[in-house]
Amino acid sequence: MIFAKKHTCEMCGLKTAAHNSDVRFRLPDPVLESPEQHRAEDSWLSDPDPNKATLMQIPNISPFVRALLPVRLEGGHEFRFGVWIAIHPDDLQLSCRVWNAPEYGDLKLTGYLANKIQPWGLFAVPVELAVLNRDHTPYCVGSPNEELNEVLTKEWPHDILASLP
């Protein structure tokens, strides 16, 4: 029983591993809703496996970049969504040029959230990205959308984890 307490959150009773974890979306929602999905002719992914890809271009839909959307939890924990962000084609070209170069640390992008984020129901809202850790995809760091900005800046109670995917 003592061993179990080490791995159980005193605030909510959930396993502590659930607090500092990621939920990764496989594809952007507009791509999921398209008949050919990521296999459409002339599609490009930075990795053949969409679960590993960090950049993609889907004709007639959009270019996308993968990003981390952090949700701060009470007690210093952080839950992260691995989301797709729809970006401008010029930003995809820039991202491809700097992704594995020293300039990657200075990468800043703007785009639109391309996955539905529950429990807030956020989708297609503007978001600002920046590289906070050179070993990670860019992070969602701000938004002119008041609700998304609140998700990014507020400290949330642990019971929000129960409503996450």
C-alpha positions in Angstrom: 0.0 0.0 0.0 2.8 2.4 0.7 4.2 1.7 -2.8 0.8 2.6 -4.4 0.7 5.9 -2.5 3.9 7.0 -4.1 2.3 6.8 -7.5 -1.1 8.2 -6.6 -1.9 11.9 -6.5 -3.0 13.1 -3.1 -5.2 15.8 -4.7 -7.3 13.6 -7.0 -6.5 9.9 -6.4 -5.4 9.3 -10.0 -2.0 7.8 -10.9 0.6 10.6 -11.0 1.7 9.3 -14.5 -1.6 10.6 -15.9 -0.7 14.1 -14.7 2.6 14.6 -16.6 1.6 12.9 -19.9 0.8 13.6 -23.5 -2.3 12.8 -25.6 -1.1 12.8 -29.2 -3.6 13.4 -32.1 -2.7 11.1 -35.0 -4.0 13.5 -37.7 -5.5 17.0 -38.0 -9.3 16.8 -37.8 -9.8 18.2 -41.4 -7.6 15.4 -42.7 -9.5 12.8 -40.7 -12.7 14.1 -42.3 -11.4 13.9 -45.8 -12.0 10.6 -47.8 -8.3 9.9 -48.6 -7.0 11.3 -45.3 -3.2 11.6 -45.4 -2.9 9.3 -48.4 -4.3 11.8 -50.9 -2.3 12.2 -54.1 0.6 14.7 -53.6 0.4 14.6 -49.8 3.6 15.0 -48.0 4.5 13.9 -44.4 7.8 14.4 -42.7 7.6 10.7 -41.7 5.5 8.0 -43.4 3.9 7.2 -40.1 1.5 10.0 -39.1 2.1 9.2 -35.4 5.7 10.2 -35.9 5.3 13.0 -38.5 5.9 16.5 -37.3 5.1 18.3 -40.6 2.6 17.6 -43.3 1.1 19.1 -46.4 -2.3 17.8 -47.6 -3.5 19.3 -51.0 -6.7 21.3 -50.9 -6.6 21.2 -47.1 -3.5 22.9 -45.5 0.0 22.5 -44.4 0.3 21.5 -40.7 2.9 21.5 -38.0 2.7 19.4 -34.8 2.9 21.3 -31.5 2.5 20.8 -27.8 -0.5 22.4 -26.1 0.3 22.4 -22.4 -2.4 22.4 -19.7 -1.1 23.3 -16.3 -2.6 21.4 -13.4 -2.7 22.4 -9.7 0.3 21.2 -7.8 2.9 21.8 -10.5 1.8 19.1 -13.0 1.4 19.6 -16.7 -0.7 17.6 -19.2 0.1 18.1 -22.9 -1.9 17.6 -26.0 0.2 16.8 -29.1 -1.9 18.8 -31.6 -1.7 19.8 -35.3 -1.7 23.4 -36.2 -2.8 24.6 -39.7 -0.1 27.0 -40.9 0.6 29.2 -44.0 2.5 27.4 -46.8 5.4 29.8 -46.4 5.7 28.8 -42.8 5.8 25.1 -43.8 8.8 25.9 -46.0 10.5 27.9 -43.2 9.9 25.0 -40.8 11.3 22.5 -43.2 14.5 24.6 -43.6 15.2 25.1 -39.9 13.7 22.0 -38.2 17.1 20.3 -37.8 19.2 23.4 -37.9 20.4 25.7 -35.1 17.8 28.3 -36.1 15.1 25.9 -35.0 15.4 27.3 -31.5 14.2 30.7 -32.8 11.2 29.4 -34.7 7.9 31.2 -34.1 4.8 30.5 -36.0 1.1 31.4 -36.0 -1.7 29.2 -37.2 -5.0 27.6 -36.3 -5.7 24.7 -34.0 -6.5 21.8 -36.2 -7.8 19.3 -33.5 -10.9 19.6 -31.3 -9.7 20.0 -27.7 -12.1 18.7 -25.1 -13.5 19.5 -22.7 -13.3 23.1 -24.0 -14.5 22.3 -27.5 -11.7 24.5 -29.0 -11.2 24.1 -32.8 -9.9 26.4 -35.6 -8.9 29.1 -33.2 -5.7 31.2 -33.7 -2.6 30.1 -31.8 0.9 31.3 -31.5 3.8 28.8 -31.4 7.4 29.0 -30.2 10.2 26.6 -29.6 10.7 26.3 -25.8 12.8 23.2 -25.9 15.0 22.3 -28.9 14.2 18.6 -28.3 10.4 19.1 -28.6 8.0 20.3 -31.2 7.0 23.9 -30.8 4.7 24.8 -27.9 1.4 26.7 -28.1 2.3 29.8 -26.1 -0.5 32.2 -26.6 -3.7 33.1 -28.5 -5.8 36.1 -29.3 -8.7 33.7 -28.6 -9.7 34.4 -25.0 -10.7 30.8 -24.2 -7.6 29.1 -25.6 -5.4 31.7 -23.9 -7.1 30.8 -20.6 -6.4 27.1 -21.2 -2.8 28.0 -21.8 -2.4 30.3 -18.8 -4.8 29.1 -16.0 -3.9 26.4 -13.5 -6.6 23.7 -13.8 -8.0 21.4 -11.1 -7.1 17.7 -11.4 -10.6 16.6 -12.0 -10.3 18.0 -15.5 -8.2 14.9 -16.3 -11.4 12.8 -16.0 -12.9 14.6 -19.1 -9.7 14.3 -21.3 -9.4 11.6 -23.9 
